[in-house]
Amino acid sequence: MDLKHEQEKEEKRKIQEYKKHPMITFADSINRSIVGGLADLTKGNFITKIITAIIIAGILFFLCR
């Protein structure tokens, strides 16, 4: 019961924050929808993680040259 109460309190806090700063929240939503989170890059199976690591290493290699 207490956990549900805490979740409701957190949701109300978020709603109030959205009402206070609508454009910042909108901009943050747009940025996340375009870029995504870094955690999303590492989700997936082993092959996906290896391919992602190779791509990141390649980008860093070309940037440091």
N, CA, C and O atoms as a CHARMM CRD file, in Angstrom:
* protein
*
  260
    1    1 MET  N      0.83200  -1.19000   0.00000 PROA 1      0.00000
    2    1 MET  CA     0.00000   0.00000   0.00000 PROA 1      0.00000
    3    1 MET  C      0.87500   1.25200   0.00000 PROA 1      0.00000
    4    1 MET  O      0.59600   2.21800  -0.71000 PROA 1      0.00000
    5    2 ASP  N      1.93200   1.22100   0.80300 PROA 2      0.00000
    6    2 ASP  CA     2.81900   2.37700   0.89900 PROA 2      0.00000
    7    2 ASP  C      3.54300   2.62200  -0.42100 PROA 2      0.00000
    8    2 ASP  O      3.76200   3.77000  -0.80900 PROA 2      0.00000
    9    3 LEU  N      3.91200   1.54900  -1.10800 PROA 3      0.00000
   10    3 LEU  CA     4.59000   1.68100  -2.39400 PROA 3      0.00000
   11    3 LEU  C      3.67600   2.35300  -3.41300 PROA 3      0.00000
   12    3 LEU  O      4.12400   3.20600  -4.17900 PROA 3      0.00000
   13    4 LYS  N      2.41600   1.98000  -3.42800 PROA 4      0.00000
   14    4 LYS  CA     1.45800   2.60000  -4.34400 PROA 4      0.00000
   15    4 LYS  C      1.29800   4.08100  -4.02700 PROA 4      0.00000
   16    4 LYS  O      1.20600   4.90600  -4.93600 PROA 4      0.00000
   17    5 HSD  N      1.26600   4.42100  -2.75000 PROA 5      0.00000
   18    5 HSD  CA     1.15300   5.81600  -2.33300 PROA 5      0.00000
   19    5 HSD  C      2.37300   6.62000  -2.78400 PROA 5      0.00000
   20    5 HSD  O      2.23900   7.75600  -3.24000 PROA 5      0.00000
   21    6 GLU  N      3.54600   6.03300  -2.65800 PROA 6      0.00000
   22    6 GLU  CA     4.77400   6.70400  -3.09000 PROA 6      0.00000
   23    6 GLU  C      4.79500   6.90100  -4.60000 PROA 6      0.00000
   24    6 GLU  O      5.24300   7.94100  -5.08300 PROA 6      0.00000
   25    7 GLN  N      4.31400   5.91400  -5.34900 PROA 7      0.00000
   26    7 GLN  CA     4.25800   6.04100  -6.80900 PROA 7      0.00000
   27    7 GLN  C      3.29500   7.14400  -7.22400 PROA 7      0.00000
   28    7 GLN  O      3.58600   7.91200  -8.14100 PROA 7      0.00000
   29    8 GLU  N      2.15700   7.22500  -6.56000 PROA 8      0.00000
   30    8 GLU  CA     1.18700   8.27200  -6.86600 PROA 8      0.00000
   31    8 GLU  C      1.76800   9.64600  -6.55100 PROA 8      0.00000
   32    8 GLU  O      1.56700  10.60100  -7.30100 PROA 8      0.00000
   33    9 LYS  N      2.49000   9.73800  -5.43900 PROA 9      0.00000
   34    9 LYS  CA     3.11600  11.00100  -5.04800 PROA 9      0.00000
   35    9 LYS  C      4.16700  11.41600  -6.07700 PROA 9      0.00000
   36    9 LYS  O      4.26900  12.59400  -6.42000 PROA 9      0.00000
   37   10 GLU  N      4.94300  10.45900  -6.56700 PROA 10     0.00000
   38   10 GLU  CA     5.96100  10.74200  -7.57600 PROA 10     0.00000
   39   10 GLU  C      5.31100  11.18600  -8.89000 PROA 10     0.00000
   40   10 GLU  O      5.80000  12.11300  -9.53600 PROA 10     0.00000
   41   11 GLU  N      4.22500  10.54000  -9.28600 PROA 11     0.00000
   42   11 GLU  CA     3.51700  10.92900 -10.50200 PROA 11     0.00000
   43   11 GLU  C      2.95800  12.34100 -10.39000 PROA 11     0.00000
   44   11 GLU  O      3.02600  13.10800 -11.35000 PROA 11     0.00000
   45   12 LYS  N      2.41200  12.69200  -9.24600 PROA 12     0.00000
   46   12 LYS  CA     1.89700  14.04600  -9.04100 PROA 12     0.00000
   47   12 LYS  C      3.01700  15.07000  -9.10000 PROA 12     0.00000
   48   12 LYS  O      2.83100  16.16700  -9.62600 PROA 12     0.00000
   49   13 ARG  N      4.18800  14.71700  -8.55800 PROA 13     0.00000
   50   13 ARG  CA     5.33700  15.62000  -8.59300 PROA 13     0.00000
   51   13 ARG  C      5.78100  15.85300 -10.03200 PROA 13     0.00000
   52   13 ARG  O      6.08400  16.98100 -10.42000 PROA 13     0.00000
   53   14 LYS  N      5.81800  14.78000 -10.82100 PROA 14     0.00000
   54   14 LYS  CA     6.21200  14.90700 -12.22500 PROA 14     0.00000
   55   14 LYS  C      5.22500  15.76800 -13.00300 PROA 14     0.00000
   56   14 LYS  O      5.63200  16.59000 -13.82500 PROA 14     0.00000
   57   15 ILE  N      3.94200  15.58700 -12.75200 PROA 15     0.00000
   58   15 ILE  CA     2.92000  16.37900 -13.43600 PROA 15     0.00000
   59   15 ILE  C      3.08300  17.85600 -13.09900 PROA 15     0.00000
   60   15 ILE  O      2.98000  18.71100 -13.97800 PROA 15     0.00000
   61   16 GLN  N      3.33600  18.15700 -11.83400 PROA 16     0.00000
   62   16 GLN  CA     3.55300  19.55100 -11.43800 PROA 16     0.00000
   63   16 GLN  C      4.80200  20.11700 -12.11200 PROA 16     0.00000
   64   16 GLN  O      4.80500  21.27000 -12.54300 PROA 16     0.00000
   65   17 GLU  N      5.84700  19.32300 -12.20300 PROA 17     0.00000
   66   17 GLU  CA     7.07300  19.76100 -12.86700 PROA 17     0.00000
   67   17 GLU  C      6.82600  20.02300 -14.34400 PROA 17     0.00000
   68   17 GLU  O      7.34800  20.99200 -14.89300 PROA 17     0.00000
   69   18 TYR  N      6.03900  19.17700 -14.99300 PROA 18     0.00000
   70   18 TYR  CA     5.70000  19.37900 -16.40200 PROA 18     0.00000
   71   18 TYR  C      4.91300  20.67300 -16.59400 PROA 18     0.00000
   72   18 TYR  O      5.11700  21.38800 -17.57600 PROA 18     0.00000
   73   19 LYS  N      4.02000  20.97300 -15.66200 PROA 19     0.00000
   74   19 LYS  CA     3.22800  22.19500 -15.76000 PROA 19     0.00000
   75   19 LYS  C      4.09200  23.43200 -15.55600 PROA 19     0.00000
   76   19 LYS  O      3.84400  24.46500 -16.17800 PROA 19     0.00000
   77   20 LYS  N      5.09800  23.34400 -14.69900 PROA 20     0.00000
   78   20 LYS  CA     5.96700  24.49000 -14.42500 PROA 20     0.00000
   79   20 LYS  C      6.88900  24.79900 -15.60000 PROA 20     0.00000
   80   20 LYS  O      7.12100  25.96600 -15.91300 PROA 20     0.00000
   81   21 HSD  N      7.42000  23.75400 -16.26000 PROA 21     0.00000
   82   21 HSD  CA     8.41400  23.92400 -17.31900 PROA 21     0.00000
   83   21 HSD  C      8.01600  23.13000 -18.56900 PROA 21     0.00000
   84   21 HSD  O      8.65900  22.13000 -18.89000 PROA 21     0.00000
   85   22 PRO  N      6.97600  23.55700 -19.27000 PROA 22     0.00000
   86   22 PRO  CA     6.50900  22.74400 -20.39900 PROA 22     0.00000
   87   22 PRO  C      7.48500  22.69100 -21.57100 PROA 22     0.00000
   88   22 PRO  O      7.60800  21.64200 -22.20200 PROA 22     0.00000
   89   23 MET  N      8.17400  23.76800 -21.88100 PROA 23     0.00000
   90   23 MET  CA     9.06000  23.76400 -23.04600 PROA 23     0.00000
   91   23 MET  C     10.33700  22.96100 -22.77800 PROA 23     0.00000
   92   23 MET  O     10.84800  22.29100 -23.67500 PROA 23     0.00000
   93   24 ILE  N     10.84400  23.02600 -21.56600 PROA 24     0.00000
   94   24 ILE  CA    12.02600  22.23200 -21.22700 PROA 24     0.00000
   95   24 ILE  C     11.68600  20.75400 -21.30600 PROA 24     0.00000
   96   24 ILE  O     12.46900  19.95400 -21.82000 PROA 24     0.00000
   97   25 THR  N     10.53800  20.40300 -20.80400 PROA 25     0.00000
   98   25 THR  CA    10.10300  19.01000 -20.85400 PROA 25     0.00000
   99   25 THR  C      9.89500  18.57000 -22.29900 PROA 25     0.00000
  100   25 THR  O     10.25700  17.45200 -22.66600 PROA 25     0.00000
  101   26 PHE  N      9.31800  19.43500 -23.11400 PROA 26     0.00000
  102   26 PHE  CA     9.09800  19.12000 -24.52500 PROA 26     0.00000
  103   26 PHE  C     10.42800  18.92400 -25.24300 PROA 26     0.00000
  104   26 PHE  O     10.59200  17.96700 -25.99900 PROA 26     0.00000
  105   27 ALA  N     11.38200  19.83400 -25.00800 PROA 27     0.00000
  106   27 ALA  CA    12.70000  19.73100 -25.63900 PROA 27     0.00000
  107   27 ALA  C     13.40400  18.44700 -25.21100 PROA 27     0.00000
  108   27 ALA  O     14.03300  17.77700 -26.03000 PROA 27     0.00000
  109   28 ASP  N     13.29900  18.11100 -23.95100 PROA 28     0.00000
  110   28 ASP  CA    13.92100  16.88000 -23.45400 PROA 28     0.00000
  111   28 ASP  C     13.29400  15.65800 -24.10700 PROA 28     0.00000
  112   28 ASP  O     13.99600  14.70500 -24.44400 PROA 28     0.00000
  113   29 SER  N     11.99300  15.67900 -24.28700 PROA 29     0.00000
  114   29 SER  CA    11.30600  14.55400 -24.92800 PROA 29     0.00000
  115   29 SER  C     11.73700  14.40700 -26.38200 PROA 29     0.00000
  116   29 SER  O     11.95300  13.29300 -26.86000 PROA 29     0.00000
  117   30 ILE  N     11.86100  15.52700 -27.08500 PROA 30     0.00000
  118   30 ILE  CA    12.28700  15.48200 -28.48200 PROA 30     0.00000
  119   30 ILE  C     13.70700  14.93800 -28.57700 PROA 30     0.00000
  120   30 ILE  O     13.99000  14.08100 -29.41500 PROA 30     0.00000
  121   31 ASN  N     14.59600  15.43000 -27.72800 PROA 31     0.00000
  122   31 ASN  CA    15.98200  14.96300 -27.75800 PROA 31     0.00000
  123   31 ASN  C     16.08000  13.47200 -27.47200 PROA 31     0.00000
  124   31 ASN  O     16.85500  12.77000 -28.12100 PROA 31     0.00000
  125   32 ARG  N     15.32400  12.99000 -26.53300 PROA 32     0.00000
  126   32 ARG  CA    15.36700  11.56900 -26.20700 PROA 32     0.00000
  127   32 ARG  C     14.77600  10.72000 -27.32300 PROA 32     0.00000
  128   32 ARG  O     15.22900   9.60000 -27.55900 PROA 32     0.00000
  129   33 SER  N     13.77200  11.24200 -28.00800 PROA 33     0.00000
  130   33 SER  CA    13.17200  10.45600 -29.08000 PROA 33     0.00000
  131   33 SER  C     14.10000  10.36600 -30.28200 PROA 33     0.00000
  132   33 SER  O     14.08600   9.37200 -31.00800 PROA 33     0.00000
  133   34 ILE  N     14.90600  11.40100 -30.49300 PROA 34     0.00000
  134   34 ILE  CA    15.82200  11.39700 -31.63000 PROA 34     0.00000
  135   34 ILE  C     17.07900  10.61600 -31.29800 PROA 34     0.00000
  136   34 ILE  O     17.50300   9.75600 -32.07200 PROA 34     0.00000
  137   35 VAL  N     17.67500  10.90800 -30.15800 PROA 35     0.00000
  138   35 VAL  CA    18.95700  10.31700 -29.79900 PROA 35     0.00000
  139   35 VAL  C     18.77900   8.99200 -29.08200 PROA 35     0.00000
  140   35 VAL  O     19.48700   8.02700 -29.36900 PROA 35     0.00000
  141   36 GLY  N     17.85200   8.94000 -28.16600 PROA 36     0.00000
  142   36 GLY  CA    17.68500   7.75000 -27.35200 PROA 36     0.00000
  143   36 GLY  C     18.64100   7.76400 -26.18100 PROA 36     0.00000
  144   36 GLY  O     19.48400   8.65600 -26.07700 PROA 36     0.00000
  145   37 GLY  N     18.52600   6.81100 -25.31900 PROA 37     0.00000
  146   37 GLY  CA    19.41600   6.72900 -24.18000 PROA 37     0.00000
  147   37 GLY  C     20.63200   5.89100 -24.49600 PROA 37     0.00000
  148   37 GLY  O     20.59800   5.03600 -25.38100 PROA 37     0.00000
  149   38 LEU  N     21.69700   6.13300 -23.77700 PROA 38     0.00000
  150   38 LEU  CA    22.90900   5.34200 -23.98100 PROA 38     0.00000
  151   38 LEU  C     22.69900   3.89100 -23.57000 PROA 38     0.00000
  152   38 LEU  O     23.34700   2.99100 -24.10400 PROA 38     0.00000
  153   39 ALA  N     21.81400   3.66700 -22.64200 PROA 39     0.00000
  154   39 ALA  CA    21.54000   2.29600 -22.21000 PROA 39     0.00000
  155   39 ALA  C     20.92600   1.47700 -23.34800 PROA 39     0.00000
  156   39 ALA  O     21.09000   0.25800 -23.39600 PROA 39     0.00000
  157   40 ASP  N     20.22900   2.13500 -24.24900 PROA 40     0.00000
  158   40 ASP  CA    19.62000   1.42300 -25.38100 PROA 40     0.00000
  159   40 ASP  C     20.66600   0.85500 -26.33100 PROA 40     0.00000
  160   40 ASP  O     20.41100  -0.12900 -27.02500 PROA 40     0.00000
  161   41 LEU  N     21.84900   1.47700 -26.36200 PROA 41     0.00000
  162   41 LEU  CA    22.90000   0.96400 -27.23900 PROA 41     0.00000
  163   41 LEU  C     23.40800  -0.39700 -26.78800 PROA 41     0.00000
  164   41 LEU  O     23.81800  -1.21600 -27.61100 PROA 41     0.00000
  165   42 THR  N     23.38100  -0.63700 -25.49500 PROA 42     0.00000
  166   42 THR  CA    23.94000  -1.88100 -24.97400 PROA 42     0.00000
  167   42 THR  C     22.89600  -2.97600 -24.78400 PROA 42     0.00000
  168   42 THR  O     23.23300  -4.09100 -24.38800 PROA 42     0.00000
  169   43 LYS  N     21.63900  -2.66600 -25.06300 PROA 43     0.00000
  170   43 LYS  CA    20.61300  -3.70200 -24.97300 PROA 43     0.00000
  171   43 LYS  C     20.71500  -4.59700 -26.19200 PROA 43     0.00000
  172   43 LYS  O     21.08300  -4.14400 -27.27600 PROA 43     0.00000
  173   44 GLY  N     20.40200  -5.81600 -26.02100 PROA 44     0.00000
  174   44 GLY  CA    20.44300  -6.74900 -27.13700 PROA 44     0.00000
  175   44 GLY  C     21.33600  -7.92500 -26.80600 PROA 44     0.00000
  176   44 GLY  O     21.77200  -8.09900 -25.66800 PROA 44     0.00000
  177   45 ASN  N     21.59600  -8.71800 -27.81000 PROA 45     0.00000
  178   45 ASN  CA    22.39600  -9.91100 -27.58700 PROA 45     0.00000
  179   45 ASN  C     23.88200  -9.59200 -27.70300 PROA 45     0.00000
  180   45 ASN  O     24.26200  -8.43300 -27.87100 PROA 45     0.00000
  181   46 PHE  N     24.70000 -10.59900 -27.61600 PROA 46     0.00000
  182   46 PHE  CA    26.15000 -10.43900 -27.59200 PROA 46     0.00000
  183   46 PHE  C     26.67900  -9.81700 -28.88200 PROA 46     0.00000
  184   46 PHE  O     27.55400  -8.95300 -28.84300 PROA 46     0.00000
  185   47 ILE  N     26.15400 -10.25000 -30.01200 PROA 47     0.00000
  186   47 ILE  CA    26.60100  -9.72900 -31.31000 PROA 47     0.00000
  187   47 ILE  C     26.30500  -8.23800 -31.42000 PROA 47     0.00000
  188   47 ILE  O     27.14100  -7.48300 -31.91700 PROA 47     0.00000
  189   48 THR  N     25.13700  -7.80400 -30.96800 PROA 48     0.00000
  190   48 THR  CA    24.77500  -6.38900 -31.00800 PROA 48     0.00000
  191   48 THR  C     25.74400  -5.56000 -30.18300 PROA 48     0.00000
  192   48 THR  O     26.15300  -4.47700 -30.60100 PROA 48     0.00000
  193   49 LYS  N     26.10700  -6.06000 -29.02500 PROA 49     0.00000
  194   49 LYS  CA    27.04600  -5.34200 -28.16300 PROA 49     0.00000
  195   49 LYS  C     28.42800  -5.24000 -28.81700 PROA 49     0.00000
  196   49 LYS  O     29.08500  -4.20300 -28.72700 PROA 49     0.00000
  197   50 ILE  N     28.85600  -6.29600 -29.46000 PROA 50     0.00000
  198   50 ILE  CA    30.16800  -6.28200 -30.12400 PROA 50     0.00000
  199   50 ILE  C     30.15900  -5.29000 -31.28900 PROA 50     0.00000
  200   50 ILE  O     31.10000  -4.51300 -31.45100 PROA 50     0.00000
  201   51 ILE  N     29.11100  -5.31600 -32.08900 PROA 51     0.00000
  202   51 ILE  CA    29.01400  -4.39900 -33.22700 PROA 51     0.00000
  203   51 ILE  C     28.99600  -2.95100 -32.73600 PROA 51     0.00000
  204   51 ILE  O     29.66400  -2.09400 -33.31500 PROA 51     0.00000
  205   52 THR  N     28.24500  -2.67600 -31.68700 PROA 52     0.00000
  206   52 THR  CA    28.19700  -1.33000 -31.12300 PROA 52     0.00000
  207   52 THR  C     29.57000  -0.89900 -30.63200 PROA 52     0.00000
  208   52 THR  O     29.98100   0.23600 -30.87100 PROA 52     0.00000
  209   53 ALA  N     30.28400  -1.78400 -29.95000 PROA 53     0.00000
  210   53 ALA  CA    31.63000  -1.46100 -29.44600 PROA 53     0.00000
  211   53 ALA  C     32.59200  -1.18100 -30.59400 PROA 53     0.00000
  212   53 ALA  O     33.41500  -0.27000 -30.50200 PROA 53     0.00000
  213   54 ILE  N     32.49900  -1.95200 -31.67000 PROA 54     0.00000
  214   54 ILE  CA    33.37600  -1.73700 -32.82600 PROA 54     0.00000
  215   54 ILE  C     33.07900  -0.39400 -33.48200 PROA 54     0.00000
  216   54 ILE  O     34.00200   0.32900 -33.85700 PROA 54     0.00000
  217   55 ILE  N     31.82900  -0.06200 -33.62300 PROA 55     0.00000
  218   55 ILE  CA    31.45600   1.21900 -34.23200 PROA 55     0.00000
  219   55 ILE  C     31.95600   2.38000 -33.38200 PROA 55     0.00000
  220   55 ILE  O     32.51300   3.34200 -33.91000 PROA 55     0.00000
  221   56 ILE  N     31.76200   2.29500 -32.07700 PROA 56     0.00000
  222   56 ILE  CA    32.22300   3.36800 -31.18500 PROA 56     0.00000
  223   56 ILE  C     33.73900   3.47800 -31.22400 PROA 56     0.00000
  224   56 ILE  O     34.27400   4.58600 -31.26300 PROA 56     0.00000
  225   57 ALA  N     34.44100   2.34800 -31.21500 PROA 57     0.00000
  226   57 ALA  CA    35.90200   2.36400 -31.28000 PROA 57     0.00000
  227   57 ALA  C     36.36600   2.96700 -32.60900 PROA 57     0.00000
  228   57 ALA  O     37.33100   3.73200 -32.62800 PROA 57     0.00000
  229   58 GLY  N     35.70200   2.64100 -33.70900 PROA 58     0.00000
  230   58 GLY  CA    36.05300   3.20400 -35.01100 PROA 58     0.00000
  231   58 GLY  C     35.86100   4.70700 -35.05700 PROA 58     0.00000
  232   58 GLY  O     36.70400   5.42700 -35.59200 PROA 58     0.00000
  233   59 ILE  N     34.76400   5.18200 -34.50300 PROA 59     0.00000
  234   59 ILE  CA    34.52000   6.62000 -34.46200 PROA 59     0.00000
  235   59 ILE  C     35.59200   7.32100 -33.63600 PROA 59     0.00000
  236   59 ILE  O     36.12400   8.35300 -34.04600 PROA 59     0.00000
  237   60 LEU  N     35.90700   6.75900 -32.47500 PROA 60     0.00000
  238   60 LEU  CA    36.94600   7.35900 -31.63300 PROA 60     0.00000
  239   60 LEU  C     38.30300   7.33800 -32.32600 PROA 60     0.00000
  240   60 LEU  O     39.07600   8.28900 -32.20700 PROA 60     0.00000
  241   61 PHE  N     38.59600   6.26500 -33.04600 PROA 61     0.00000
  242   61 PHE  CA    39.87200   6.17600 -33.76800 PROA 61     0.00000
  243   61 PHE  C     39.99600   7.28600 -34.80400 PROA 61     0.00000
  244   61 PHE  O     41.03900   7.93300 -34.90100 PROA 61     0.00000
  245   62 PHE  N     38.93000   7.51200 -35.58400 PROA 62     0.00000
  246   62 PHE  CA    38.96800   8.54700 -36.61300 PROA 62     0.00000
  247   62 PHE  C     38.97500   9.95000 -36.02100 PROA 62     0.00000
  248   62 PHE  O     39.56100  10.86000 -36.60800 PROA 62     0.00000
  249   63 LEU  N     38.33700  10.14100 -34.87600 PROA 63     0.00000
  250   63 LEU  CA    38.34400  11.44900 -34.24500 PROA 63     0.00000
  251   63 LEU  C     39.69600  11.79900 -33.64200 PROA 63     0.00000
  252   63 LEU  O     40.06600  12.97200 -33.59100 PROA 63     0.00000
  253   64 CYS  N     40.43300  10.79900 -33.18700 PROA 64     0.00000
  254   64 CYS  CA    41.71300  11.03900 -32.53200 PROA 64     0.00000
  255   64 CYS  C     42.87500  11.14500 -33.52200 PROA 64     0.00000
  256   64 CYS  O     43.97700  11.53500 -33.13400 PROA 64     0.00000
  257   65 ARG  N     42.65000  10.80800 -34.77800 PROA 65     0.00000
  258   65 ARG  CA    43.73900  10.87500 -35.77300 PROA 65     0.00000
  259   65 ARG  C     44.02600  12.26800 -36.18300 PROA 65     0.00000
  260   65 ARG  O     44.90900  12.49900 -37.00900 PROA 65     0.00000
